[in-house]
Amino acid sequence: MAVLLMNGASTNNITSVTDSLGSHLAYSKLVALAAVQTDTEIWAANCASAQTNMTVTVNLSGVVNINDCGLAIVVFTGAATTQNGATQSSSSSNADPSANLTTTANNSWVIGAVTNWSNTTLPTIPGGQTDVFNSLTLAFQNSTTGTSGWAQAQTTTTASSGSSVTINDSAPTIQYSMVIAEILAGSGSPTATVAWLS
């Protein structure tokens, strides 16, 4: 399962996702939130076999400043072949980013993406969560427009269905858009690898 987390300091939506494979993966939008002059989305596609040197293209509506966008592709080995899109969105003014969902299956992994419209401040990620970008915290940082974005996830899966999971930051207090999604397990527990980021 390949999951794309997209941050953008604009209201330009993702219209489609394509790749360089001869038989393209089928990408579906799990969640999207256009708020506070930002657009933040999570997409997923089932990939039955390992790929090398694959190029993924995100097509956006309107005129886009690429410096205001960030994209990560996270590969979940052992994830279910289809995802039910169980998601939660949250946006606010002058608050610490936070969103919550209740898991619908055992051994789910909850991930999230945040776009910070207020400033370029780095997030403070609480214990039990990790930076998806392997310490390369910012997917994008634009000092000209004063915007930034990042992705984060649980450090482990959640064992039981029906569990309440919060993805949040203890700082900064900002205007933001945030989306989170539950990645369903296949036969076991999924493991994650960051395949690419920009």
Backbone as a printed PyTorch tensor [residue, N CA C, xyz], in Angstrom:
tensor([[[  0.8490,  -1.1810,   0.0000],
         [  0.0000,   0.0000,   0.0000],
         [  0.8880,   1.2360,   0.0000]],

        [[  0.7250,   2.0980,  -0.9930],
         [  1.4580,   3.3580,  -1.0490],
         [  0.5180,   4.4860,  -0.6430]],

        [[  0.9620,   5.3150,   0.2760],
         [  0.1370,   6.4130,   0.7710],
         [  0.8430,   7.7260,   0.4920]],

        [[  0.1120,   8.6840,  -0.0740],
         [  0.6580,  10.0000,  -0.3690],
         [  0.0790,  11.0090,   0.6140]],

        [[  0.9520,  11.7950,   1.2310],
         [  0.5210,  12.8710,   2.1040],
         [  0.9420,  14.1810,   1.4550]],

        [[ -0.0110,  15.0550,   1.1860],
         [  0.2410,  16.2720,   0.4390],
         [ -0.1360,  17.4850,   1.2690]],

        [[  0.7730,  18.4430,   1.3860],
         [  0.4880,  19.7100,   2.0310],
         [  0.6130,  20.8110,   0.9900]],

        [[ -0.2290,  21.8120,   1.0660],
         [ -0.1130,  22.9320,   0.1530],
         [ -0.6450,  24.2120,   0.7510]],

        [[  0.1340,  25.2620,   0.6780],
         [ -0.2940,  26.5530,   1.2110],
         [ -1.0820,  27.3100,   0.1510]],

        [[ -2.1520,  26.6940,  -0.2940],
         [ -3.0470,  27.2970,  -1.2700],
         [ -4.3270,  26.4780,  -1.2320]],

        [[ -5.3070,  26.8630,  -1.9990],
         [ -6.5400,  26.0810,  -2.0710],
         [ -6.5970,  25.2820,  -3.3680]],

        [[ -5.4320,  24.9810,  -3.9370],
         [ -5.3730,  24.1720,  -5.1500],
         [ -5.5320,  22.7060,  -4.7970]],

        [[ -6.6240,  22.0970,  -5.2720],
         [ -6.8980,  20.7010,  -4.9490],
         [ -6.0970,  19.7600,  -5.8420]],

        [[ -5.8660,  18.5310,  -5.3640],
         [ -5.3150,  17.4750,  -6.2000],
         [ -6.4370,  16.9620,  -7.0910]],

        [[ -6.2240,  17.0000,  -8.3970],
         [ -7.2460,  16.5130,  -9.3230],
         [ -7.0340,  15.0410,  -9.6790]],

        [[ -5.7850,  14.5880,  -9.6780],
         [ -5.4960,  13.1890,  -9.9630],
         [ -4.0600,  12.8740,  -9.5690]],

        [[ -3.7770,  11.5840,  -9.4470],
         [ -2.4220,  11.1100,  -9.1690],
         [ -2.1000,  10.0350, -10.1970]],

        [[ -0.9310,  10.1190, -10.7970],
         [ -0.5050,   9.1380, -11.7970],
         [  0.9080,   8.6640, -11.4680]],

        [[  1.3630,   7.6390, -12.1630],
         [  2.7190,   7.1450, -11.9610],
         [  3.2900,   6.6730, -13.2910]],

        [[  4.5510,   6.2520, -13.2460],
         [  5.2590,   5.8740, -14.4670],
         [  5.1170,   4.3990, -14.8180]],

        [[  4.3210,   3.6540, -14.0570],
         [  4.1410,   2.2360, -14.3470],
         [  3.3040,   2.0470, -15.6050]],

        [[  3.5760,   0.9830, -16.3340],
         [  2.7870,   0.6970, -17.5220],
         [  1.3230,   0.4690, -17.1880]],

        [[  1.0780,  -0.2330, -16.1020],
         [ -0.2720,  -0.4120, -15.5850],
         [ -0.3570,   0.3920, -14.3030]],

        [[ -0.9640,   1.5730, -14.3930],
         [ -0.9290,   2.5230, -13.2900],
         [ -1.6700,   2.0000, -12.0570]],

        [[ -1.1840,   2.4020, -10.8890],
         [ -1.8950,   2.1070,  -9.6580],
         [ -3.1830,   2.9240,  -9.6120]],

        [[ -4.1580,   2.4300,  -8.8840],
         [ -5.4390,   3.1400,  -8.7450],
         [ -5.4190,   3.9310,  -7.4440]],

        [[ -5.2450,   5.2400,  -7.5490],
         [ -5.1500,   6.1070,  -6.3830],
         [ -6.5340,   6.6110,  -5.9860]],

        [[ -6.8120,   6.5900,  -4.6970],
         [ -8.0800,   7.1190,  -4.2010],
         [ -7.8180,   8.0820,  -3.0510]],

        [[ -8.6500,   9.0980,  -2.9670],
         [ -8.5130,  10.1040,  -1.9210],
         [ -9.1580,   9.5920,  -0.6370]],

        [[ -8.3700,   9.4980,   0.4360],
         [ -8.9130,   9.0890,   1.7210],
         [ -9.5280,  10.2680,   2.4610]],

        [[ -8.8890,  11.4280,   2.3650],
         [ -9.3940,  12.6150,   3.0620],
         [ -8.7450,  13.8530,   2.4670]],

        [[ -9.5000,  14.9380,   2.4740],
         [ -8.9720,  16.2240,   2.0160],
         [ -9.6300,  17.3330,   2.8190]],

        [[ -8.8730,  18.3790,   3.0750],
         [ -9.4000,  19.5320,   3.7970],
         [ -8.8150,  20.7950,   3.2000]],

        [[ -9.6650,  21.6240,   2.6570],
         [ -9.2580,  22.9370,   2.1590],
         [ -9.7710,  23.9690,   3.1510]],

        [[ -8.8710,  24.5620,   3.9140],
         [ -9.2680,  25.5110,   4.9480],
         [ -8.0850,  26.3900,   5.2910]],

        [[ -8.3670,  27.5560,   5.8040],
         [ -7.3480,  28.5150,   6.2400],
         [ -6.3210,  28.7290,   5.1280]],

        [[ -6.8160,  28.8840,   3.8970],
         [ -5.9970,  29.1420,   2.7200],
         [ -4.9980,  28.0180,   2.4480]],

        [[ -5.3470,  26.7980,   2.8380],
         [ -4.4700,  25.6540,   2.5950],
         [ -5.2760,  24.4880,   2.0530]],

        [[ -4.5670,  23.5160,   1.5140],
         [ -5.1870,  22.2600,   1.0990],
         [ -4.2800,  21.1330,   1.5720]],

        [[ -4.8430,  20.2000,   2.3140],
         [ -4.0780,  19.0820,   2.8600],
         [ -4.8370,  17.8040,   2.5550]],

        [[ -4.1610,  16.8120,   1.9670],
         [ -4.8470,  15.6140,   1.4960],
         [ -4.0260,  14.3580,   1.7700]],

        [[ -4.7160,  13.2120,   1.8820],
         [ -4.0820,  11.9040,   1.9570],
         [ -4.7320,  11.0100,   0.9080]],

        [[ -3.9150,  10.4070,   0.0530],
         [ -4.3630,   9.4820,  -0.9790],
         [ -3.7090,   8.1190,  -0.7510]],

        [[ -4.3060,   7.0630,  -1.2690],
         [ -3.7420,   5.7190,  -1.1120],
         [ -3.9320,   4.9020,  -2.3830]],

        [[ -3.0220,   3.9640,  -2.5950],
         [ -3.1180,   3.0380,  -3.7330],
         [ -2.5320,   1.7050,  -3.3230]],

        [[ -3.1500,   0.6280,  -3.7740],
         [ -2.6150,  -0.7050,  -3.5160],
         [ -1.5430,  -1.0330,  -4.5500]],

        [[ -0.4010,  -1.4760,  -4.0580],
         [  0.6970,  -1.8650,  -4.9430],
         [  1.0480,  -3.3080,  -4.6160]],

        [[  0.7180,  -4.2150,  -5.5130],
         [  0.8240,  -5.6500,  -5.2250],
         [  2.2590,  -6.1480,  -5.1380]],

        [[  3.1950,  -5.4700,  -5.8020],
         [  4.5880,  -5.9230,  -5.7890],
         [  5.5250,  -4.7340,  -5.6340]],

        [[  6.7190,  -4.9890,  -5.1470],
         [  7.6990,  -3.9220,  -4.9200],
         [  8.0860,  -3.2610,  -6.2390]],

        [[  8.2890,  -1.9530,  -6.1950],
         [  8.6610,  -1.1990,  -7.3840],
         [  9.9700,  -0.4540,  -7.1310]],

        [[ 10.7410,  -0.2590,  -8.2000],
         [ 11.9540,   0.5570,  -8.1140],
         [ 11.8860,   1.6180,  -9.1970]],

        [[ 12.4240,   2.7870,  -8.8910],
         [ 12.4970,   3.8960,  -9.8490],
         [ 11.1310,   4.3060, -10.3870]],

        [[ 10.1120,   4.2310,  -9.5510],
         [  8.7810,   4.6570,  -9.9730],
         [  8.6260,   6.1500,  -9.7240]],

        [[  8.0800,   6.8440, -10.6970],
         [  7.8050,   8.2720, -10.5680],
         [  6.3190,   8.4710, -10.3040]],

        [[  5.9920,   9.2650,  -9.3040],
         [  4.6070,   9.5840,  -8.9910],
         [  4.3760,  11.0610,  -9.2720]],

        [[  3.2940,  11.3640,  -9.9730],
         [  2.9600,  12.7380, -10.3400],
         [  1.6330,  13.1170,  -9.7220]],

        [[  1.6160,  14.2350,  -9.0050],
         [  0.3910,  14.7800,  -8.4370],
         [ -0.0470,  15.9490,  -9.3030]],

        [[ -1.2610,  15.8780,  -9.8230],
         [ -1.7930,  16.9290, -10.6840],
         [ -2.7060,  17.8280,  -9.8600]],

        [[ -2.4110,  19.1350,  -9.8840],
         [ -3.1380,  20.1010,  -9.0780],
         [ -3.9430,  21.0440,  -9.9560]],

        [[ -5.0450,  21.5290,  -9.4190],
         [ -5.8570,  22.5020, -10.1370],
         [ -5.2560,  23.8950,  -9.9700]],

        [[ -5.4350,  24.7360, -10.9820],
         [ -5.0290,  26.1290, -10.8810],
         [ -3.5300,  26.3190, -10.9870]],

        [[ -3.0800,  27.5470, -10.6710],
         [ -1.6710,  27.9090, -10.7100],
         [ -1.0550,  27.6050,  -9.3530]],

        [[  0.0390,  26.8570,  -9.3600],
         [  0.6240,  26.3810,  -8.1120],
         [  2.0620,  26.8490,  -7.9890]],

        [[  2.4170,  27.3870,  -6.8210],
         [  3.8120,  27.6720,  -6.5020],
         [  4.3800,  26.4210,  -5.8430]],

        [[  5.2700,  25.7200,  -6.5330],
         [  5.7650,  24.4440,  -6.0370],
         [  6.4840,  24.5900,  -4.7050]],

        [[  7.0010,  25.7920,  -4.4080],
         [  7.6610,  26.0140,  -3.1240],
         [  6.6710,  26.0100,  -1.9610]],

        [[  5.3890,  26.0670,  -2.2670],
         [  4.3610,  26.0480,  -1.2370],
         [  3.7260,  24.6680,  -1.0880]],

        [[  4.3590,  23.6380,  -1.6340],
         [  3.7810,  22.2960,  -1.5980],
         [  4.7920,  21.2950,  -1.0620]],

        [[  4.2930,  20.2950,  -0.3840],
         [  5.1280,  19.1970,   0.0730],
         [  4.4300,  17.8790,  -0.1820]],

        [[  5.1930,  16.8510,  -0.5100],
         [  4.6220,  15.5450,  -0.8240],
         [  5.5080,  14.4620,  -0.2500]],

        [[  4.9120,  13.5080,   0.4330],
         [  5.6390,  12.3230,   0.8880],
         [  4.9040,  11.0950,   0.4080]],

        [[  5.6480,  10.0800,   0.0030],
         [  5.0740,   8.7850,  -0.3310],
         [  5.5610,   7.8000,   0.7250]],

        [[  4.6240,   7.2000,   1.4340],
         [  4.9500,   6.2430,   2.4800],
         [  4.4280,   4.8770,   2.0410]],

        [[  5.2870,   3.8730,   2.0430],
         [  4.9040,   2.5210,   1.6550],
         [  4.6410,   1.7170,   2.9270]],

        [[  3.4280,   1.1820,   3.0290],
         [  3.0530,   0.3360,   4.1570],
         [  3.0460,  -1.1170,   3.7010]],

        [[  4.0200,  -1.8930,   4.1730],
         [  4.0620,  -3.3190,   3.8900],
         [  3.1580,  -4.0320,   4.8960]],

        [[  2.2840,  -4.9040,   4.4060],
         [  1.3740,  -5.6090,   5.2840],
         [  0.0570,  -4.8940,   5.5050]],

        [[ -0.1810,  -3.8110,   4.7740],
         [ -1.4620,  -3.1090,   4.8700],
         [ -2.5200,  -3.8410,   4.0580]],

        [[ -3.7750,  -3.5820,   4.3620],
         [ -4.8750,  -4.1520,   3.5910],
         [ -4.8270,  -3.6360,   2.1600]],

        [[ -5.3330,  -4.4220,   1.2350],
         [ -5.2960,  -4.0150,  -0.1810],
         [ -6.2690,  -2.8880,  -0.4780]],

        [[ -7.3010,  -2.7370,   0.3430],
         [ -8.2240,  -1.6020,   0.1970],
         [ -8.3460,  -0.9180,   1.5540]],

        [[ -8.6180,   0.3680,   1.5070],
         [ -8.7670,   1.1660,   2.7150],
         [-10.1810,   1.7230,   2.7600]],

        [[-10.7610,   1.7910,   3.9510],
         [-12.1510,   2.2420,   4.0290],
         [-12.2800,   3.7520,   4.1730]],

        [[-11.1500,   4.4360,   4.1850],
         [-11.1970,   5.8910,   4.2380],
         [-11.6430,   6.4380,   5.5760]],

        [[-11.5090,   5.6680,   6.6530],
         [-11.8770,   6.1600,   7.9740],
         [-10.9350,   7.2890,   8.3530]],

        [[-11.4510,   8.5190,   8.3440],
         [-10.5920,   9.6870,   8.5090],
         [-11.2550,  10.7230,   9.3920]],

        [[-10.4470,  11.6780,   9.8010],
         [-10.9630,  12.8090,  10.5620],
         [-10.2030,  14.0490,  10.1490]],

        [[-10.9000,  15.1570,   9.9880],
         [-10.2640,  16.4090,   9.6020],
         [-10.4570,  17.4410,  10.6950]],

        [[ -9.5040,  18.3520,  10.8150],
         [ -9.6160,  19.3940,  11.8190],
         [ -8.9050,  20.6400,  11.3450]],

        [[ -9.5000,  21.7940,  11.5500],
         [ -8.8220,  23.0520,  11.2620],
         [ -9.2440,  24.0780,  12.3000]],

        [[ -8.3650,  25.0320,  12.5500],
         [ -8.6640,  25.9980,  13.5920],
         [ -7.7890,  27.2220,  13.4160]],

        [[ -8.1470,  28.2800,  14.1280],
         [ -7.2960,  29.4610,  14.2080],
         [ -6.6640,  29.4940,  15.5880]],

        [[ -5.3770,  29.7850,  15.6360],
         [ -4.6580,  29.9780,  16.8890],
         [ -4.8290,  28.8050,  17.8500]],

        [[ -4.4400,  27.6290,  17.3920],
         [ -4.5400,  26.4340,  18.2200],
         [ -3.3910,  25.4920,  17.8900]],

        [[ -3.1380,  24.5380,  18.8000],
         [ -2.1750,  23.4770,  18.5110],
         [ -2.8490,  22.4640,  17.5900]],

        [[ -2.2100,  22.0550,  16.4960],
         [ -2.8230,  21.0880,  15.5820],
         [ -3.2230,  19.8050,  16.3050]],

        [[ -4.4460,  19.3450,  16.0460],
         [ -4.9330,  18.1230,  16.6800],
         [ -6.1170,  17.5810,  15.9110]],

        [[ -6.1660,  16.2660,  15.7550],
         [ -7.3100,  15.5890,  15.1640],
         [ -7.3940,  14.1960,  15.7640]],

        [[ -8.6040,  13.6590,  15.7920],
         [ -8.8490,  12.3870,  16.4650],
         [ -9.7280,  11.4970,  15.6180]],

        [[ -9.4870,  10.1920,  15.6650],
         [-10.3970,   9.2330,  15.0520],
         [-10.4810,   7.9860,  15.9090]],

        [[-11.5220,   7.1950,  15.6880],
         [-11.6980,   5.9170,  16.3540],
         [-11.4140,   4.8160,  15.3460]],

        [[-10.4880,   3.9390,  15.6730],
         [-10.0890,   2.8940,  14.7350],
         [-11.2480,   1.9280,  14.4670]],

        [[-11.2610,   1.3890,  13.2630],
         [-12.3350,   0.4810,  12.8490],
         [-11.8590,  -0.9610,  12.7200]],

        [[-10.5600,  -1.1950,  12.9580],
         [-10.0150,  -2.5500,  12.8310],
         [ -8.8160,  -2.7000,  13.7640]],

        [[ -8.4380,  -3.9330,  14.0400],
         [ -7.2470,  -4.1900,  14.8530],
         [ -5.9810,  -3.8620,  14.0760]],

        [[ -4.9490,  -3.4560,  14.7910],
         [ -3.6020,  -3.2130,  14.2410],
         [ -3.5620,  -2.1300,  13.1690]],

        [[ -4.4040,  -1.1070,  13.2990],
         [ -4.3670,   0.0210,  12.3720],
         [ -3.2220,   0.9670,  12.7200]],

        [[ -2.7560,   1.6760,  11.7060],
         [ -1.7150,   2.6860,  11.8960],
         [ -2.3240,   4.0330,  11.4930]],

        [[ -2.2730,   5.0140,  12.3780],
         [ -2.8710,   6.3190,  12.0980],
         [ -1.7800,   7.3070,  11.7220]],

        [[ -1.9980,   7.9760,  10.5990],
         [ -1.0340,   8.9480,  10.0740],
         [ -1.7450,  10.2750,   9.8550]],

        [[ -0.9700,  11.3530,   9.7060],
         [ -1.5720,  12.6570,   9.4770],
         [ -0.6530,  13.6020,   8.7340]],

        [[ -1.2490,  14.6580,   8.1830],
         [ -0.5010,  15.7120,   7.5080],
         [ -1.0440,  17.0580,   7.9740]],

        [[ -0.1470,  18.0150,   8.1290],
         [ -0.5060,  19.3470,   8.6320],
         [  0.0600,  20.4110,   7.7070]],

        [[ -0.7390,  21.4120,   7.4070],
         [ -0.2540,  22.5970,   6.7210],
         [ -0.3940,  23.7770,   7.6710]],

        [[  0.7040,  24.4810,   7.8900],
         [  0.7820,  25.6200,   8.7950],
         [  0.7490,  26.9010,   7.9760]],

        [[ -0.3870,  27.6100,   8.0400],
         [ -0.5170,  28.8410,   7.2750],
         [  0.0590,  30.0360,   8.0150]],

        [[  0.3040,  29.9090,   9.3190],
         [  0.6940,  31.0560,  10.1320],
         [  2.1700,  31.4280,  10.0190]],

        [[  3.0490,  30.4100,   9.9610],
         [  4.4850,  30.6930,  10.0100],
         [  5.2850,  29.4610,   9.5970]],

        [[  6.6020,  29.5520,   9.7080],
         [  7.4760,  28.4380,   9.3250],
         [  7.9990,  27.6820,  10.5480]],

        [[  7.3300,  27.8190,  11.6850],
         [  7.7840,  27.1850,  12.9210],
         [  7.7220,  25.6600,  12.8330]],

        [[  8.7590,  25.0030,  13.3590],
         [  8.7900,  23.5420,  13.4070],
         [  7.7900,  23.0150,  14.4350]],

        [[  7.2120,  21.8400,  14.1920],
         [  6.2780,  21.2810,  15.1710],
         [  7.0040,  20.6320,  16.3420]],

        [[  6.3460,  20.6080,  17.4730],
         [  6.7790,  19.8020,  18.6100],
         [  5.8410,  18.6050,  18.6730]],

        [[  6.3690,  17.4250,  18.3620],
         [  5.5540,  16.2140,  18.2490],
         [  5.6120,  15.4470,  19.5600]],

        [[  4.4670,  15.1580,  20.1790],
         [  4.4570,  14.4670,  21.4780],
         [  4.9650,  13.0280,  21.3790]],

        [[  5.2320,  12.4330,  22.5420],
         [  5.6390,  11.0420,  22.6030],
         [  4.5670,  10.1330,  22.0350]],

        [[  4.9910,   8.9960,  21.5080],
         [  4.0630,   8.0590,  20.8940],
         [  3.7850,   8.3580,  19.4390]],

        [[  4.3620,   9.4610,  18.9430],
         [  4.2410,   9.8320,  17.5350],
         [  5.6270,  10.1260,  16.9890]],

        [[  5.7290,  10.1140,  15.6750],
         [  7.0200,  10.3410,  15.0520],
         [  6.8610,  11.1650,  13.7870]],

        [[  7.9480,  11.7690,  13.3870],
         [  8.0310,  12.5330,  12.1530],
         [  8.0930,  11.5510,  10.9850]],

        [[  7.1310,  11.6130,  10.1010],
         [  7.1020,  10.7040,   8.9460],
         [  8.3440,  10.8530,   8.0810]],

        [[  8.9010,  12.0590,   8.0590],
         [ 10.0110,  12.3350,   7.1590],
         [ 11.3770,  11.9790,   7.7430]],

        [[ 11.4020,  11.1090,   8.7540],
         [ 12.6830,  10.6620,   9.3130],
         [ 13.5930,  11.8270,   9.6880]],

        [[ 13.0470,  12.7320,  10.4830],
         [ 13.7460,  13.9080,  11.0060],
         [ 13.9500,  15.0140,   9.9750]],

        [[ 13.4340,  14.8450,   8.7680],
         [ 13.4250,  15.9430,   7.7960],
         [ 12.0670,  16.6210,   7.9210]],

        [[ 11.8270,  17.2280,   9.0690],
         [ 10.4760,  17.5450,   9.5160],
         [  9.6370,  18.2680,   8.4720]],

        [[ 10.1720,  19.2510,   7.8020],
         [  9.3250,  20.0470,   6.9260],
         [  9.2550,  19.4650,   5.5260]],

        [[  8.0420,  19.1940,   5.0840],
         [  7.8440,  18.8240,   3.6910],
         [  8.1010,  20.0340,   2.8080]],

        [[  7.7060,  21.1990,   3.2950],
         [  8.0610,  22.4410,   2.6220],
         [  8.1650,  23.5450,   3.6550]],

        [[  8.9520,  24.5380,   3.3440],
         [  9.1050,  25.7000,   4.2100],
         [  9.3530,  26.8940,   3.3220]],

        [[  8.4530,  27.8640,   3.3580],
         [  8.5460,  29.0290,   2.4920],
         [  8.6110,  30.2750,   3.3550]],

        [[  9.8200,  30.8350,   3.4870],
         [ 10.0010,  32.0160,   4.3310],
         [  9.3730,  33.2560,   3.7130]],

        [[  9.1630,  33.2390,   2.3970],
         [  8.5600,  34.3950,   1.7340],
         [  7.0930,  34.5210,   2.1030]],

        [[  6.3600,  33.4250,   2.0330],
         [  4.9340,  33.4520,   2.3730],
         [  4.6820,  33.1170,   3.8350]],

        [[  5.7230,  32.6560,   4.5450],
         [  5.5750,  32.3360,   5.9540],
         [  4.7050,  31.1220,   6.1980]],

        [[  4.9100,  30.0710,   5.4120],
         [  4.1080,  28.8500,   5.5280],
         [  5.0130,  27.6330,   5.6440]],

        [[  4.4520,  26.5450,   6.1310],
         [  5.2010,  25.3020,   6.2400],
         [  4.2320,  24.1340,   6.3240]],

        [[  4.7600,  22.9140,   6.2620],
         [  3.9120,  21.7330,   6.3600],
         [  4.7300,  20.5260,   6.7260]],

        [[  4.0720,  19.5470,   7.3230],
         [  4.7690,  18.3330,   7.7380],
         [  3.7920,  17.1680,   7.8120]],

        [[  4.3420,  15.9760,   8.0350],
         [  3.5260,  14.7780,   8.2240],
         [  4.0280,  14.0430,   9.4540]],

        [[  3.1320,  13.3480,  10.1270],
         [  3.5040,  12.6150,  11.3260],
         [  2.6190,  11.3910,  11.4740]],

        [[  3.0200,  10.4810,  12.3540],
         [  2.2900,   9.2210,  12.5020],
         [  2.5330,   8.6390,  13.8780]],

        [[  1.7080,   7.6650,  14.2440],
         [  1.9740,   6.8910,  15.4400],
         [  3.3100,   6.1630,  15.3010]],

        [[  3.9610,   5.9010,  16.4320],
         [  5.1990,   5.1180,  16.3820],
         [  4.9150,   3.6260,  16.2830]],

        [[  3.7160,   3.2150,  16.6800],
         [  3.3160,   1.8130,  16.5750],
         [  1.8490,   1.7520,  16.1500]],

        [[  1.4300,   0.5770,  15.7720],
         [  0.0310,   0.3860,  15.4180],
         [ -0.8290,   0.3730,  16.6760]],

        [[ -2.1380,   0.5230,  16.4930],
         [ -3.1000,   0.4360,  17.5920],
         [ -3.7160,  -0.9540,  17.5770]],

        [[ -3.5740,  -1.6710,  18.6760],
         [ -3.9150,  -3.0910,  18.6970],
         [ -5.4000,  -3.3590,  18.4900]],

        [[ -6.2660,  -2.5610,  19.0980],
         [ -7.6820,  -2.9170,  19.1440],
         [ -8.5580,  -1.9680,  18.3430]],

        [[ -9.5120,  -2.5500,  17.6420],
         [-10.5500,  -1.7590,  16.9790],
         [-11.3530,  -0.9970,  18.0320]],

        [[-11.8520,   0.1840,  17.6610],
         [-12.6400,   0.9850,  18.5800],
         [-11.8170,   1.8590,  19.5010]],

        [[-10.5140,   1.9530,  19.2380],
         [ -9.6360,   2.7880,  20.0650],
         [ -9.6300,   4.2250,  19.5560]],

        [[ -9.6230,   5.1580,  20.4750],
         [ -9.5220,   6.5710,  20.1240],
         [ -8.0580,   6.9430,  19.9580]],

        [[ -7.7010,   7.4930,  18.7880],
         [ -6.3170,   7.8560,  18.4880],
         [ -6.2650,   9.3430,  18.1300]],

        [[ -5.3720,  10.0680,  18.7800],
         [ -5.1800,  11.4810,  18.4970],
         [ -3.8090,  11.6950,  17.8750]],

        [[ -3.7820,  12.4130,  16.7780],
         [ -2.5320,  12.8810,  16.1800],
         [ -2.4940,  14.3820,  16.4390]],

        [[ -1.4270,  14.8550,  17.0770],
         [ -1.4100,  16.2550,  17.4820],
         [  0.0130,  16.7680,  17.6400]],

        [[  0.1080,  18.0710,  17.8110],
         [  1.3700,  18.7370,  18.1180],
         [  1.1630,  19.5880,  19.3580]],

        [[  2.1630,  19.6160,  20.2280],
         [  2.0530,  20.4570,  21.4210],
         [  2.4910,  21.8860,  21.1470]],

        [[  3.0250,  22.1270,  19.9820],
         [  3.3850,  23.4630,  19.4990],
         [  3.6770,  23.3140,  18.0030]],

        [[  3.5460,  24.3590,  17.2150],
         [  3.1970,  25.7360,  17.5820],
         [  1.6900,  25.9680,  17.6040]],

        [[  1.2850,  27.0740,  18.2070],
         [ -0.1030,  27.5250,  18.1640],
         [ -0.2730,  28.3290,  16.8850]],

        [[ -1.0820,  27.8080,  15.9640],
         [ -1.0960,  28.3390,  14.5980],
         [ -2.4880,  28.2340,  13.9760]],

        [[ -2.6400,  28.8430,  12.7950],
         [ -3.7350,  28.5310,  11.8950],
         [ -3.2630,  27.3610,  11.0360]],

        [[ -4.1180,  26.3790,  10.8650],
         [ -3.6520,  25.1830,  10.1720],
         [ -4.8070,  24.4270,   9.5360]],

        [[ -4.4640,  23.5180,   8.6370],
         [ -5.3760,  22.4640,   8.2140],
         [ -4.6720,  21.1480,   8.4780]],

        [[ -5.4320,  20.1530,   8.9310],
         [ -4.8500,  18.8710,   9.3170],
         [ -5.7830,  17.7460,   8.9190]],

        [[ -5.2210,  16.6980,   8.3530],
         [ -6.0010,  15.5000,   8.0270],
         [ -5.2820,  14.2930,   8.6060]],

        [[ -6.0700,  13.3140,   9.0720],
         [ -5.4820,  12.0660,   9.5440],
         [ -6.2610,  10.9010,   8.9460]],

        [[ -5.6000,   9.7490,   8.8450],
         [ -6.2340,   8.5810,   8.2340],
         [ -5.7880,   7.3220,   8.9430]],

        [[ -6.6670,   6.3410,   8.9540],
         [ -6.3810,   5.0230,   9.5150],
         [ -5.9310,   4.1050,   8.3880]],

        [[ -4.7130,   3.5640,   8.5080],
         [ -4.2250,   2.5990,   7.5280],
         [ -4.5320,   1.2070,   8.0790]],

        [[ -5.4180,   0.4960,   7.3970],
         [ -5.8740,  -0.8050,   7.8630],
         [ -4.8260,  -1.8860,   7.6150]],

        [[ -4.7090,  -2.8030,   8.5690],
         [ -3.7540,  -3.9010,   8.4550],
         [ -4.3040,  -4.9940,   7.5410]],

        [[ -3.3820,  -5.7290,   6.9230],
         [ -3.7540,  -6.9140,   6.1620],
         [ -3.7820,  -8.1110,   7.0900]],

        [[ -2.9860,  -9.1200,   6.7960],
         [ -2.9810, -10.3270,   7.6130],
         [ -2.2150, -10.1420,   8.9180]],

        [[ -1.3190,  -9.1640,   8.9650],
         [ -0.5560,  -8.8940,  10.1760],
         [ -0.6060,  -7.4180,  10.5060]],

        [[  0.4750,  -6.8880,  11.0580],
         [  0.5630,  -5.4560,  11.3330],
         [  1.3950,  -4.7850,  10.2530]],

        [[  0.9500,  -3.6420,   9.7330],
         [  1.7290,  -2.9730,   8.6920],
         [  3.0060,  -2.3490,   9.2430]],

        [[  4.0230,  -2.2840,   8.4030],
         [  5.2450,  -1.5460,   8.7110],
         [  5.4160,  -0.4830,   7.6430]],

        [[  6.0590,   0.6320,   8.0010],
         [  6.1160,   1.7820,   7.0940],
         [  7.5410,   2.1040,   6.6780]],

        [[  7.6820,   2.5460,   5.4280],
         [  8.9400,   3.0400,   4.9020],
         [  8.6570,   4.3120,   4.1040]],

        [[  9.3970,   5.3900,   4.3750],
         [  9.2420,   6.5940,   3.5580],
         [  9.9790,   6.3740,   2.2560]],

        [[  9.2310,   6.3270,   1.1710],
         [  9.8230,   6.0230,  -0.1260],
         [ 10.3910,   7.2660,  -0.8060]],

        [[  9.7400,   8.3860,  -0.5850],
         [ 10.1590,   9.6070,  -1.3190],
         [  9.4930,  10.7980,  -0.6920]],

        [[ 10.1870,  11.9200,  -0.7090],
         [  9.5510,  13.1440,  -0.2570],
         [ 10.1190,  14.3140,  -1.0270]],

        [[  9.3230,  15.3690,  -1.1110],
         [  9.7620,  16.5620,  -1.8450],
         [  9.0570,  17.7750,  -1.2770]]])
